Amino acid sequence: MSTPTHCPGFENFKQLKSFTCNCPKCGETKEIFSDEFEKAHKCGKCGEEIDFSTCTYEAG
């Protein structure tokens, strides 16, 4: 038996893209991944809803 190079399930997530946005109310940065883009997101600091259609793609 060989030791896997990556954690189980890695193949399902290696194509995800990272997006970041700043909260329009307090400026706190929030990160989401491309599989979460269609969900509603709120700032973890102040609770304001964040519109991720204004995000930037983080290449990495």
JOBELHU-V954055 format. One line per field, one symbol per residue. ss: DSSP state (~ for helix, > for strand, _ for the rest). phi: phi as a letter, one per 30 degrees, with the letter a starting at -180 (. if undefined). psi: psi as a letter, one per 20 degrees, with the letter a starting at -180 (. if undefined). A space follows every 10 residues. Layout:
ss->???
phi->???
psi->???
//
This chain:
ss->_________~ ~~~____>>> >>______>> >>>~~~____ >>______>> _~~~_>>>__
phi->.cdddbdeie edcdcdccbb bcddcciddb cbcedcdddd bbddcciddc cddcdcdcda
psi->pqpqhrqpig hhiijqqpqq qqpigiippp prrhijhiqq qqpigijqpp ojijrqpoq.
//
